[in-house]
Each structure stands twice: as structure tokens, then as C-alpha cells.
Amino acid sequence: MTADPAKGSGVPAPGPESMPDQKAGPAPAAEPDYFNQLLKLKAEFENYRKRVDRERPEYYKRGKAELLLKLLPIHDLLRRAHEQIQVSHARSEIAKGMEGIFREFEKIFKAEGASPMDALGKPYDARAHEVIGIVEREDAAEGAVVEVLEDGFTLNGDVLRTAKVRVAKAKPKEENNKESREKEEEST
């Protein structure tokens, strides 16, 4: 026996207004906009490519600087050996071979845009010089580089390695007066 909804089961009979509309149904999901996504992706890739093209020379420059920095200690050691050979065996085959090595170093440095700094006699520059010592000197200006212990190098105008130097410091006037008095006393 089936229950008649109109006779008191408590459940209203379905009518046309309570029936789900077949046409309305759930709202369809928005279709993905593949074309706009593709345009955005293309624009992002173009920006990435342009940024990489702008940064590429900087990467090469950094790589070149790192390689040259690794070669400089070898250059310094060979320079010291060459100086010792020049003192004792200036005309030997070893001295001629060392000169050839330094010509090759100079060619490589020049081709890559590296050059040694000329620091001697110049005023101290914190960006280009590393002070190893201070020397009291009367014959040099205060703060002038009086001795270069290790050459500095530049790469295309930028400091590659700072020069290790000693700078001049003026003697205090009291010491100058004391020394001049001592000299006067000695001469009399």
C-alpha cells in the first residue's frame, strides 16, 4: 500500500514549483581561459629572457675575475722567484725563461682587461690599497704610498685586487726639533 501524500503523511506533494528545474541545474564551472594564460606565460618568459640577456655579461665578468684572482698568487710567486734569479743569474737560461713567462702573463692580463695598479707615490685610497704598515718619513707627503708589498690589479677599471702598501706618516714636530737640536749639538 502506498501512502497518499495528500492524506496526512505530513509530507507535501511535489508540485511544479518544488520540482527542480532541469534547465537551471548547478551553475556550470567557469571554463579555463587558456588563451589568456598562454599570453601571460609568454610575457613572463619574454621578461625572463630579457633579464638573462642583460645579466649574461655580468656573469662572464664575474667568472673572468674569479679566474684572474686564482692566477694572481701564481704570478706573485713567479715574480719573487724572477727577482731572485735576476740578482744571482741575470744572464742564465732560467732568467730568460722567466721573462718569457711574464710576457705571457702580460698578454693574458691585457687580453682580459686586467692591469697592475701604479700605487707608489700616490695618495692612499681605501678602495685600491690595503695598508700593511705605516712608516715615518720626511721625504714623502702624509698618507702617500711609499712602498708596495704586493701589486694591486684592476679589471676594466674596477679594482680586482687591492695593493698591499706601506704609507708615509709625518714625524711629529717635537721629534723633528729634538733631532735638529741633536744634530746642532753634534756639529758644534
C-alpha positions in Angstrom: 0.0 0.0 0.0 1.4 3.3 -0.9 0.9 6.4 1.3 -1.0 9.2 -0.3 0.8 12.4 0.5 -2.4 14.4 0.4 -3.9 12.3 3.2 -1.8 13.3 6.1 1.6 11.8 5.9 2.9 15.2 6.6 5.0 15.5 3.5 3.6 17.9 1.0 3.0 16.6 -2.5 5.5 17.7 -5.0 4.2 20.5 -7.2 5.6 22.3 -10.2 7.2 24.9 -8.0 9.1 22.4 -5.8 10.4 20.3 -8.6 14.0 21.0 -9.6 14.3 22.8 -12.9 16.0 20.6 -15.4 17.4 23.5 -17.3 18.7 25.6 -14.4 20.8 22.8 -12.7 24.0 23.7 -10.9 25.9 26.7 -12.3 28.5 25.4 -14.9 32.1 25.8 -13.8 33.9 28.7 -15.5 35.8 27.4 -18.4 39.6 27.9 -18.1 40.8 30.8 -20.2 43.7 29.0 -21.8 44.4 31.8 -24.3 45.0 34.5 -21.5 47.1 32.0 -19.5 49.2 31.4 -22.6 49.6 35.2 -23.2 50.7 35.7 -19.5 53.2 32.8 -19.7 54.6 34.2 -23.0 55.0 37.7 -21.4 56.7 36.2 -18.3 59.1 34.2 -20.5 60.0 37.2 -22.6 60.8 39.2 -19.4 62.9 36.3 -18.1 64.8 36.1 -21.4 65.5 39.8 -21.5 66.7 39.7 -17.9 69.1 36.8 -18.6 70.4 38.7 -21.7 71.0 41.8 -19.5 72.8 39.8 -16.8 74.8 37.5 -19.0 77.8 39.9 -19.4 77.9 40.3 -15.7 78.2 36.6 -15.2 81.1 36.4 -17.7 82.8 39.3 -15.9 82.5 37.6 -12.6 83.8 34.3 -14.0 86.8 36.2 -15.6 87.5 38.0 -12.3 87.4 34.7 -10.3 89.9 33.0 -12.7 92.2 36.0 -12.7 92.2 36.1 -8.9 93.3 32.5 -8.9 96.1 33.3 -11.3 97.5 36.3 -9.4 99.1 34.3 -6.5 101.0 32.2 -9.0 102.0 35.4 -10.8 103.3 36.9 -7.5 105.3 33.7 -6.6 106.9 33.6 -10.0 107.6 37.4 -9.8 109.5 36.9 -6.5 111.4 33.9 -8.0 112.3 36.0 -11.0 113.6 38.8 -8.8 115.9 36.4 -7.0 117.1 34.9 -10.3 117.8 38.4 -11.6 120.1 39.1 -8.6 122.2 35.9 -9.0 121.8 34.6 -12.5 120.7 37.5 -14.7 122.1 36.0 -17.9 121.1 32.4 -17.4 118.5 30.4 -19.4 116.3 30.3 -16.3 116.1 34.1 -16.3 115.2 34.2 -20.0 112.5 31.6 -19.4 111.1 33.6 -16.5 110.9 36.7 -18.7 109.0 34.6 -21.3 106.5 33.5 -18.6 105.9 37.2 -17.6 105.4 38.2 -21.2 102.7 35.6 -21.5 101.1 36.7 -18.2 101.1 40.3 -19.5 99.5 39.1 -22.8 96.7 37.3 -20.9 96.1 40.1 -18.5 96.0 42.7 -21.3 93.6 40.5 -23.4 91.3 40.1 -20.4 91.4 43.8 -19.4 93.5 43.4 -16.3 96.4 45.6 -15.4 98.6 46.3 -12.4 98.0 49.4 -10.4 100.6 52.1 -10.1 100.4 52.8 -6.4 103.9 54.0 -5.5 103.9 57.7 -4.6 100.2 58.1 -4.9 97.9 59.1 -2.0 96.3 56.3 0.0 92.9 55.2 -1.4 90.9 52.9 0.8 89.3 51.3 -2.3 92.5 50.4 -4.0 95.1 50.0 -1.2 95.4 47.8 1.9 97.7 49.3 4.4 100.2 46.8 5.9 102.3 49.3 7.7 103.0 53.0 8.4 106.4 54.5 8.0 107.5 57.8 9.4 109.1 59.7 6.5 110.1 63.3 5.9 110.6 62.9 2.2 107.0 61.9 1.4 103.7 63.5 1.9 101.4 62.4 4.7 99.3 59.4 3.6 101.3 58.8 0.4 102.2 55.2 -0.6 106.0 54.8 0.0 106.3 51.0 -0.5 104.3 48.4 -2.5 104.5 45.0 -0.9 102.1 43.3 -3.3 100.8 44.7 -6.6 97.1 45.5 -6.9 95.3 44.9 -10.1 92.3 46.4 -11.9 89.9 44.7 -14.3 88.4 47.0 -16.8 88.8 50.0 -14.4 87.4 48.2 -11.4 89.6 47.0 -8.5 90.3 43.3 -8.9 92.8 43.0 -6.0 93.9 45.8 -3.7 97.6 46.6 -3.4 99.3 45.9 -0.1 101.2 49.0 0.8 103.0 51.0 3.4 102.1 54.6 3.7 104.0 57.6 5.0 103.3 59.4 8.2 104.9 62.7 9.0 107.3 62.7 12.0 105.9 64.7 15.0 107.4 68.2 15.2 108.7 67.5 18.7 110.9 64.7 17.3 112.0 66.9 14.4 113.0 69.6 16.8 114.8 67.1 19.1 116.7 65.6 16.1 117.7 69.0 14.8 118.9 70.0 18.2 120.9 66.8 18.4 122.4 67.5 15.0 123.4 71.0 16.0 125.0 69.8 19.2 127.0 67.2 17.2 128.2 69.8 14.8 129.4 72.2 17.5 
